[in-house]
Amino acid sequence: MFFAIRRFIPRMSRLAQCRFINKGHSLKNGGLEQVVSAFRSVCGEDGVSLSQAVREQHGRDESVHRCCPPDVVVWPRSVEEVSALAKICHHHCLPIIPFGTGTGLEGGVGALKGGVCFSLRNMDSVLDLHEEDFDVTVEPGVTRKALNSYLRDTGLWFPVDPGADASLCGMAATSASGTNAVRYGTMKENVLNLEVVLADGSILHTAGQRRRPRKTSAGYNLTNLFVGSEGTLGVITKATLRLYGVPEAVVSAVCSFPTVQAAVDSTVQVLQAGVPIARIEFLDDVMIAACNRFSSLSYPVCPTLFLEFHGTEKSLEEQRRSSRRTGGQISAGRGTQRHEGVCGRLGTTPGILHRCVCASVPPPSDHRGHQKGPNPEPPHRANCRSCGGWEFPLYHGAGPRGSG
Ligand SMILES: Cc1cc2nc3c(=O)[nH]c(=O)nc-3n(C[C@H](O)[C@H](O)[C@H](O)COP(=O)(O)OP(=O)(O)OC[C@H]3O[C@@H](n4cnc5c(N)ncnc54)[C@H](O)[C@@H]3O)c2cc1C
């Protein structure tokens, strides 16, 4: 595929130099001082570090992969600086490793062959918000929580939520998804344009400069070539992203199942029934037990689905009813546990409703997920004051912004 692209777009031949191609780069051979002083002339004394602690901090992410520190870390402040730094690297045959917030789970920031880490956290402006067109352009240091807090008063939000407070350009680079993907899609569906600095320092706009097109059948889809490129094709210095209206109401629910298969079947049925569910998250009994311990909760220890519905109050009632009809018995309402509860996730947006759903509960199961007897009385049934179901806190005035 790469060969085919090269035939049509000569510029693409420069892409792959961002990583790993330089077998004998010159930093180790006495070129260090010269290169570092060139870097300092671009981004100042404070914008370059050779310290071991800093290099180690940038040599690993949240994954299990071992730390591979770069030789130098630089902090550019603008696309021009990124371009100038890339030109220096190109001249000295140095690998470039872009660094967002280091929350990746694939070890992508590891400098396997040394090189220069471009930490992009100083480029953290929200540049262009078009409320009426539902899009925004951000620099690479802007994280998804920072963007959603910036959007707080606009009635808009960016829903792709991989759990961590990652940088949006890092999310584009890894094609991040998350629990909201079931309704809002992944980064692939939500990036409209990217500004990218290629390995030789040239600047590319994947959909044209300042363009924010919805149309996707207009020649090569360069945007989606870079989405998911894991920092190997260029440094993303701007991303134009699709935004959505904050839903009027959000309802969360928890469904417990006797077996994993029952949870899976129910998920398929909910989707087949066309219920426009926003989030579905599955936790098996082991994870539920861990969450109970970590957050002092008392969920039944069995396969469990966490669901979230977005819409108007009326439509949410219908969605909840449809979900129950498909076999998943909604036992109670609360947020997805992976994000440490709905309160933390929804706590920053005024004017939106979040409340619990009290309904019937499924039969309890033992620690292996086996149902205990034909129709036993669930142990938590008596807890709820209004319906006898499992009772959860009632949250009002919160919305999906800053979800984490
Ligand atoms: C608790 C937890 C839960 C998660 N859950 C999910 C999940 O459900 N779904 C999911 O998809 N992901 C999930 N992730 C991983 C998530 O995809 C990453 O956290 C995020 O996308 C990476 O963003 P970052 O800014 O931290 O990038 P980094 O970790 O800094 O970098 C990741 C990769 O992108 C490259 N990169 C970073 N910035 C740029 C840039 N500006 N230009 C070019 N390349 C760049 C890096 O070189 C590296 O290869 C989870 C992570 C955590 C910690």
The ligand as an ORCA input file, in Angstrom:
! r2SCAN-3c Opt
* xyz 0 1
  C      -7.043      3.603     31.857
  C      -6.945      3.664     30.366
  C      -8.012      3.218     29.611
  C      -7.948      3.275     28.205
  N      -9.017      2.849     27.490
  C      -8.980      2.929     26.142
  C     -10.106      2.551     25.369
  O     -11.113      2.125     25.871
  N     -10.017      2.682     24.022
  C      -8.893      3.168     23.406
  O      -8.870      3.314     22.183
  N      -7.807      3.529     24.126
  C      -7.822      3.415     25.465
  N      -6.727      3.809     26.186
  C      -5.514      4.250     25.481
  C      -5.702      5.569     24.771
  O      -5.852      5.272     23.422
  C      -4.522      6.430     24.890
  O      -4.516      6.810     26.248
  C      -4.548      7.690     24.028
  O      -5.221      7.514     22.810
  C      -3.147      8.121     23.684
  O      -3.075      9.519     23.806
  P      -1.792     10.222     24.448
  O      -1.935     11.675     24.238
  O      -1.582      9.794     25.859
  O      -0.654      9.646     23.506
  P       0.758      9.040     23.935
  O       0.586      7.885     24.862
  O       1.647     10.132     24.364
  O       1.232      8.488     22.508
  C       0.572      7.405     21.925
  C       1.091      7.228     20.501
  O       0.650      8.331     19.702
  C       1.773      9.050     19.202
  N       1.440     10.481     19.317
  C       1.088     11.167     20.435
  N       0.840     12.439     20.127
  C       1.038     12.574     18.795
  C       0.948     13.650     17.875
  N       0.585     14.877     18.256
  N       1.238     13.415     16.575
  C       1.594     12.189     16.149
  N       1.693     11.135     16.964
  C       1.418     11.315     18.268
  C       2.954      8.648     20.059
  O       4.164      8.735     19.339
  C       2.603      7.210     20.405
  O       2.970      6.362     19.365
  C      -6.770      3.769     27.582
  C      -5.698      4.226     28.348
  C      -5.771      4.176     29.732
  C      -4.591      4.652     30.525
*
